[in-house]
Amino acid sequence: MKNQTTKTLRVEEGKVFAERLNGLAASVGCLALIGAYLTTGQIIPGFV
């Protein structure tokens, strides 16, 4: 049997930061959607 080694790919730090920032923005957007719905009863306030 051969000694098998596995290669792990390293993710660039800039991409990790960008994905975390994107997730944070999505979370804020979801909270804003829920807040708008709770206060006005409409998903997009002012749009019929």
PDB file with SEQRES, HELIX, SHEET and CRYST1 records, atoms N, CA, C and O in Angstrom:
SEQRES   1 A   48  MET LYS ASN GLN THR THR LYS THR LEU ARG VAL GLU GLU          
SEQRES   2 A   48  GLY LYS VAL PHE ALA GLU ARG LEU ASN GLY LEU ALA ALA          
SEQRES   3 A   48  SER VAL GLY CYS LEU ALA LEU ILE GLY ALA TYR LEU THR          
SEQRES   4 A   48  THR GLY GLN ILE ILE PRO GLY PHE VAL                          
HELIX    1 AA1 GLU A   13  THR A   40  1                                  28    
CRYST1    1.000    1.000    1.000  90.00  90.00  90.00 P 1           1          
ATOM      1  N   MET A   1       0.831  -1.182   0.000  1.00  0.00           N  
ATOM      2  CA  MET A   1       0.000   0.000   0.000  1.00  0.00           C  
ATOM      3  C   MET A   1       0.871   1.238   0.000  1.00  0.00           C  
ATOM      4  O   MET A   1       1.914   1.294   0.651  1.00  0.00           O  
ATOM      5  N   LYS A   2       0.417   2.222  -0.743  1.00  0.00           N  
ATOM      6  CA  LYS A   2       1.127   3.493  -0.787  1.00  0.00           C  
ATOM      7  C   LYS A   2       0.682   4.380   0.360  1.00  0.00           C  
ATOM      8  O   LYS A   2      -0.436   4.260   0.860  1.00  0.00           O  
ATOM      9  N   ASN A   3       1.560   5.259   0.763  1.00  0.00           N  
ATOM     10  CA  ASN A   3       1.202   6.262   1.751  1.00  0.00           C  
ATOM     11  C   ASN A   3       0.429   7.376   1.041  1.00  0.00           C  
ATOM     12  O   ASN A   3       1.001   8.137   0.261  1.00  0.00           O  
ATOM     13  N   GLN A   4      -0.845   7.463   1.312  1.00  0.00           N  
ATOM     14  CA  GLN A   4      -1.681   8.443   0.615  1.00  0.00           C  
ATOM     15  C   GLN A   4      -1.791   9.706   1.451  1.00  0.00           C  
ATOM     16  O   GLN A   4      -2.041   9.660   2.656  1.00  0.00           O  
ATOM     17  N   THR A   5      -1.601  10.821   0.790  1.00  0.00           N  
ATOM     18  CA  THR A   5      -1.794  12.111   1.439  1.00  0.00           C  
ATOM     19  C   THR A   5      -2.926  12.820   0.730  1.00  0.00           C  
ATOM     20  O   THR A   5      -3.104  12.681  -0.480  1.00  0.00           O  
ATOM     21  N   THR A   6      -3.679  13.572   1.483  1.00  0.00           N  
ATOM     22  CA  THR A   6      -4.791  14.325   0.897  1.00  0.00           C  
ATOM     23  C   THR A   6      -4.408  15.790   0.851  1.00  0.00           C  
ATOM     24  O   THR A   6      -3.796  16.321   1.778  1.00  0.00           O  
ATOM     25  N   LYS A   7      -4.769  16.416  -0.215  1.00  0.00           N  
ATOM     26  CA  LYS A   7      -4.519  17.845  -0.356  1.00  0.00           C  
ATOM     27  C   LYS A   7      -5.763  18.609   0.068  1.00  0.00           C  
ATOM     28  O   LYS A   7      -6.873  18.282  -0.351  1.00  0.00           O  
ATOM     29  N   THR A   8      -5.579  19.602   0.878  1.00  0.00           N  
ATOM     30  CA  THR A   8      -6.696  20.457   1.267  1.00  0.00           C  
ATOM     31  C   THR A   8      -6.521  21.803   0.596  1.00  0.00           C  
ATOM     32  O   THR A   8      -5.425  22.364   0.565  1.00  0.00           O  
ATOM     33  N   LEU A   9      -7.600  22.303   0.071  1.00  0.00           N  
ATOM     34  CA  LEU A   9      -7.557  23.582  -0.606  1.00  0.00           C  
ATOM     35  C   LEU A   9      -7.741  24.699   0.411  1.00  0.00           C  
ATOM     36  O   LEU A   9      -8.621  24.628   1.268  1.00  0.00           O  
ATOM     37  N   ARG A  10      -6.930  25.705   0.315  1.00  0.00           N  
ATOM     38  CA  ARG A  10      -7.039  26.853   1.220  1.00  0.00           C  
ATOM     39  C   ARG A  10      -7.909  27.903   0.545  1.00  0.00           C  
ATOM     40  O   ARG A  10      -7.753  28.186  -0.643  1.00  0.00           O  
ATOM     41  N   VAL A  11      -8.808  28.464   1.301  1.00  0.00           N  
ATOM     42  CA  VAL A  11      -9.700  29.503   0.785  1.00  0.00           C  
ATOM     43  C   VAL A  11      -9.070  30.857   1.085  1.00  0.00           C  
ATOM     44  O   VAL A  11      -8.561  31.092   2.181  1.00  0.00           O  
ATOM     45  N   GLU A  12      -9.113  31.731   0.106  1.00  0.00           N  
ATOM     46  CA  GLU A  12      -8.533  33.058   0.290  1.00  0.00           C  
ATOM     47  C   GLU A  12      -9.297  33.823   1.358  1.00  0.00           C  
ATOM     48  O   GLU A  12     -10.522  33.738   1.448  1.00  0.00           O  
ATOM     49  N   GLU A  13      -8.555  34.572   2.164  1.00  0.00           N  
ATOM     50  CA  GLU A  13      -9.165  35.317   3.267  1.00  0.00           C  
ATOM     51  C   GLU A  13     -10.168  36.352   2.762  1.00  0.00           C  
ATOM     52  O   GLU A  13     -11.183  36.585   3.418  1.00  0.00           O  
ATOM     53  N   GLY A  14      -9.909  36.973   1.624  1.00  0.00           N  
ATOM     54  CA  GLY A  14     -10.829  37.966   1.073  1.00  0.00           C  
ATOM     55  C   GLY A  14     -12.179  37.359   0.712  1.00  0.00           C  
ATOM     56  O   GLY A  14     -13.220  37.994   0.882  1.00  0.00           O  
ATOM     57  N   LYS A  15     -12.156  36.134   0.217  1.00  0.00           N  
ATOM     58  CA  LYS A  15     -13.409  35.468  -0.143  1.00  0.00           C  
ATOM     59  C   LYS A  15     -14.208  35.095   1.098  1.00  0.00           C  
ATOM     60  O   LYS A  15     -15.436  35.173   1.095  1.00  0.00           O  
ATOM     61  N   VAL A  16     -13.518  34.692   2.151  1.00  0.00           N  
ATOM     62  CA  VAL A  16     -14.206  34.368   3.399  1.00  0.00           C  
ATOM     63  C   VAL A  16     -14.876  35.616   3.953  1.00  0.00           C  
ATOM     64  O   VAL A  16     -16.025  35.568   4.390  1.00  0.00           O  
ATOM     65  N   PHE A  17     -14.162  36.727   3.934  1.00  0.00           N  
ATOM     66  CA  PHE A  17     -14.725  37.992   4.419  1.00  0.00           C  
ATOM     67  C   PHE A  17     -15.933  38.398   3.577  1.00  0.00           C  
ATOM     68  O   PHE A  17     -16.953  38.825   4.119  1.00  0.00           O  
ATOM     69  N   ALA A  18     -15.823  38.267   2.255  1.00  0.00           N  
ATOM     70  CA  ALA A  18     -16.926  38.650   1.365  1.00  0.00           C  
ATOM     71  C   ALA A  18     -18.165  37.795   1.621  1.00  0.00           C  
ATOM     72  O   ALA A  18     -19.282  38.312   1.617  1.00  0.00           O  
ATOM     73  N   GLU A  19     -17.982  36.501   1.842  1.00  0.00           N  
ATOM     74  CA  GLU A  19     -19.121  35.624   2.099  1.00  0.00           C  
ATOM     75  C   GLU A  19     -19.770  35.936   3.441  1.00  0.00           C  
ATOM     76  O   GLU A  19     -20.994  35.893   3.563  1.00  0.00           O  
ATOM     77  N   ARG A  20     -18.961  36.250   4.446  1.00  0.00           N  
ATOM     78  CA  ARG A  20     -19.529  36.619   5.743  1.00  0.00           C  
ATOM     79  C   ARG A  20     -20.299  37.928   5.646  1.00  0.00           C  
ATOM     80  O   ARG A  20     -21.366  38.068   6.243  1.00  0.00           O  
ATOM     81  N   LEU A  21     -19.765  38.883   4.897  1.00  0.00           N  
ATOM     82  CA  LEU A  21     -20.448  40.163   4.713  1.00  0.00           C  
ATOM     83  C   LEU A  21     -21.755  39.961   3.948  1.00  0.00           C  
ATOM     84  O   LEU A  21     -22.764  40.595   4.259  1.00  0.00           O  
ATOM     85  N   ASN A  22     -21.738  39.085   2.957  1.00  0.00           N  
ATOM     86  CA  ASN A  22     -22.952  38.786   2.194  1.00  0.00           C  
ATOM     87  C   ASN A  22     -24.009  38.134   3.084  1.00  0.00           C  
ATOM     88  O   ASN A  22     -25.193  38.457   2.983  1.00  0.00           O  
ATOM     89  N   GLY A  23     -23.588  37.225   3.949  1.00  0.00           N  
ATOM     90  CA  GLY A  23     -24.513  36.586   4.873  1.00  0.00           C  
ATOM     91  C   GLY A  23     -25.099  37.575   5.858  1.00  0.00           C  
ATOM     92  O   GLY A  23     -26.284  37.507   6.186  1.00  0.00           O  
ATOM     93  N   LEU A  24     -24.266  38.501   6.333  1.00  0.00           N  
ATOM     94  CA  LEU A  24     -24.751  39.531   7.253  1.00  0.00           C  
ATOM     95  C   LEU A  24     -25.783  40.424   6.565  1.00  0.00           C  
ATOM     96  O   LEU A  24     -26.813  40.751   7.155  1.00  0.00           O  
ATOM     97  N   ALA A  25     -25.514  40.816   5.328  1.00  0.00           N  
ATOM     98  CA  ALA A  25     -26.456  41.650   4.583  1.00  0.00           C  
ATOM     99  C   ALA A  25     -27.776  40.908   4.346  1.00  0.00           C  
ATOM    100  O   ALA A  25     -28.848  41.510   4.416  1.00  0.00           O  
ATOM    101  N   ALA A  26     -27.700  39.618   4.071  1.00  0.00           N  
ATOM    102  CA  ALA A  26     -28.919  38.831   3.871  1.00  0.00           C  
ATOM    103  C   ALA A  26     -29.713  38.730   5.163  1.00  0.00           C  
ATOM    104  O   ALA A  26     -30.943  38.787   5.145  1.00  0.00           O  
ATOM    105  N   SER A  27     -29.020  38.582   6.280  1.00  0.00           N  
ATOM    106  CA  SER A  27     -29.701  38.507   7.577  1.00  0.00           C  
ATOM    107  C   SER A  27     -30.403  39.825   7.907  1.00  0.00           C  
ATOM    108  O   SER A  27     -31.534  39.825   8.395  1.00  0.00           O  
ATOM    109  N   VAL A  28     -29.737  40.934   7.643  1.00  0.00           N  
ATOM    110  CA  VAL A  28     -30.336  42.245   7.894  1.00  0.00           C  
ATOM    111  C   VAL A  28     -31.556  42.446   6.995  1.00  0.00           C  
ATOM    112  O   VAL A  28     -32.568  42.993   7.433  1.00  0.00           O  
ATOM    113  N   GLY A  29     -31.462  42.010   5.755  1.00  0.00           N  
ATOM    114  CA  GLY A  29     -32.591  42.120   4.838  1.00  0.00           C  
ATOM    115  C   GLY A  29     -33.784  41.293   5.285  1.00  0.00           C  
ATOM    116  O   GLY A  29     -34.928  41.735   5.177  1.00  0.00           O  
ATOM    117  N   CYS A  30     -33.517  40.091   5.789  1.00  0.00           N  
ATOM    118  CA  CYS A  30     -34.614  39.255   6.292  1.00  0.00           C  
ATOM    119  C   CYS A  30     -35.267  39.876   7.514  1.00  0.00           C  
ATOM    120  O   CYS A  30     -36.490  39.850   7.651  1.00  0.00           O  
ATOM    121  N   LEU A  31     -34.458  40.432   8.399  1.00  0.00           N  
ATOM    122  CA  LEU A  31     -35.018  41.093   9.576  1.00  0.00           C  
ATOM    123  C   LEU A  31     -35.839  42.322   9.180  1.00  0.00           C  
ATOM    124  O   LEU A  31     -36.883  42.583   9.777  1.00  0.00           O  
ATOM    125  N   ALA A  32     -35.383  43.068   8.191  1.00  0.00           N  
ATOM    126  CA  ALA A  32     -36.137  44.225   7.713  1.00  0.00           C  
ATOM    127  C   ALA A  32     -37.457  43.785   7.096  1.00  0.00           C  
ATOM    128  O   ALA A  32     -38.475  44.453   7.274  1.00  0.00           O  
ATOM    129  N   LEU A  33     -37.452  42.674   6.377  1.00  0.00           N  
ATOM    130  CA  LEU A  33     -38.684  42.147   5.780  1.00  0.00           C  
ATOM    131  C   LEU A  33     -39.677  41.753   6.863  1.00  0.00           C  
ATOM    132  O   LEU A  33     -40.862  42.074   6.777  1.00  0.00           O  
ATOM    133  N   ILE A  34     -39.191  41.061   7.872  1.00  0.00           N  
ATOM    134  CA  ILE A  34     -40.072  40.644   8.964  1.00  0.00           C  
ATOM    135  C   ILE A  34     -40.599  41.863   9.723  1.00  0.00           C  
ATOM    136  O   ILE A  34     -41.777  41.911  10.077  1.00  0.00           O  
ATOM    137  N   GLY A  35     -39.733  42.846   9.972  1.00  0.00           N  
ATOM    138  CA  GLY A  35     -40.160  44.051  10.669  1.00  0.00           C  
ATOM    139  C   GLY A  35     -41.205  44.827   9.889  1.00  0.00           C  
ATOM    140  O   GLY A  35     -42.175  45.317  10.468  1.00  0.00           O  
ATOM    141  N   ALA A  36     -41.015  44.945   8.574  1.00  0.00           N  
ATOM    142  CA  ALA A  36     -41.988  45.649   7.744  1.00  0.00           C  
ATOM    143  C   ALA A  36     -43.325  44.917   7.733  1.00  0.00           C  
ATOM    144  O   ALA A  36     -44.385  45.542   7.767  1.00  0.00           O  
ATOM    145  N   TYR A  37     -43.267  43.600   7.685  1.00  0.00           N  
ATOM    146  CA  TYR A  37     -44.508  42.829   7.666  1.00  0.00           C  
ATOM    147  C   TYR A  37     -45.242  42.941   8.995  1.00  0.00           C  
ATOM    148  O   TYR A  37     -46.467  43.057   9.014  1.00  0.00           O  
ATOM    149  N   LEU A  38     -44.511  42.908  10.103  1.00  0.00           N  
ATOM    150  CA  LEU A  38     -45.152  42.990  11.409  1.00  0.00           C  
ATOM    151  C   LEU A  38     -45.775  44.362  11.664  1.00  0.00           C  
ATOM    152  O   LEU A  38     -46.823  44.461  12.302  1.00  0.00           O  
ATOM    153  N   THR A  39     -45.133  45.413  11.167  1.00  0.00           N  
ATOM    154  CA  THR A  39     -45.648  46.753  11.446  1.00  0.00           C  
ATOM    155  C   THR A  39     -46.740  47.184  10.470  1.00  0.00           C  
ATOM    156  O   THR A  39     -47.662  47.894  10.872  1.00  0.00           O  
ATOM    157  N   THR A  40     -46.666  46.781   9.211  1.00  0.00           N  
ATOM    158  CA  THR A  40     -47.626  47.256   8.223  1.00  0.00           C  
ATOM    159  C   THR A  40     -48.568  46.174   7.705  1.00  0.00           C  
ATOM    160  O   THR A  40     -49.644  46.480   7.191  1.00  0.00           O  
ATOM    161  N   GLY A  41     -48.169  44.914   7.839  1.00  0.00           N  
ATOM    162  CA  GLY A  41     -48.995  43.835   7.301  1.00  0.00           C  
ATOM    163  C   GLY A  41     -48.753  43.611   5.815  1.00  0.00           C  
ATOM    164  O   GLY A  41     -49.433  42.791   5.198  1.00  0.00           O  
ATOM    165  N   GLN A  42     -47.811  44.315   5.241  1.00  0.00           N  
ATOM    166  CA  GLN A  42     -47.475  44.162   3.827  1.00  0.00           C  
ATOM    167  C   GLN A  42     -46.010  43.778   3.716  1.00  0.00           C  
ATOM    168  O   GLN A  42     -45.182  44.213   4.516  1.00  0.00           O  
ATOM    169  N   ILE A  43     -45.695  42.961   2.721  1.00  0.00           N  
ATOM    170  CA  ILE A  43     -44.295  42.591   2.528  1.00  0.00           C  
ATOM    171  C   ILE A  43     -43.520  43.771   1.974  1.00  0.00           C  
ATOM    172  O   ILE A  43     -42.412  44.051   2.431  1.00  0.00           O  
ATOM    173  N   ILE A  44     -44.082  44.467   0.997  1.00  0.00           N  
ATOM    174  CA  ILE A  44     -43.457  45.681   0.463  1.00  0.00           C  
ATOM    175  C   ILE A  44     -44.411  46.836   0.761  1.00  0.00           C  
ATOM    176  O   ILE A  44     -45.392  47.024   0.042  1.00  0.00           O  
ATOM    177  N   PRO A  45     -44.135  47.617   1.817  1.00  0.00           N  
ATOM    178  CA  PRO A  45     -45.055  48.699   2.183  1.00  0.00           C  
ATOM    179  C   PRO A  45     -45.228  49.713   1.049  1.00  0.00           C  
ATOM    180  O   PRO A  45     -44.248  50.137   0.436  1.00  0.00           O  
ATOM    181  N   GLY A  46     -46.457  50.093   0.778  1.00  0.00           N  
ATOM    182  CA  GLY A  46     -46.754  51.069  -0.255  1.00  0.00           C  
ATOM    183  C   GLY A  46     -46.979  50.462  -1.622  1.00  0.00           C  
ATOM    184  O   GLY A  46     -47.456  51.154  -2.521  1.00  0.00           O  
ATOM    185  N   PHE A  47     -46.660  49.217  -1.810  1.00  0.00           N  
ATOM    186  CA  PHE A  47     -46.842  48.554  -3.101  1.00  0.00           C  
ATOM    187  C   PHE A  47     -48.066  47.668  -3.005  1.00  0.00           C  
ATOM    188  O   PHE A  47     -48.145  46.789  -2.146  1.00  0.00           O  
ATOM    189  N   VAL A  48     -49.023  47.903  -3.894  1.00  0.00           N  
ATOM    190  CA  VAL A  48     -50.282  47.160  -3.834  1.00  0.00           C  
ATOM    191  C   VAL A  48     -50.187  45.871  -4.576  1.00  0.00           C  
ATOM    192  O   VAL A  48     -51.158  45.116  -4.630  1.00  0.00           O  
TER     193      VAL A  48                                                      
END                                                                             
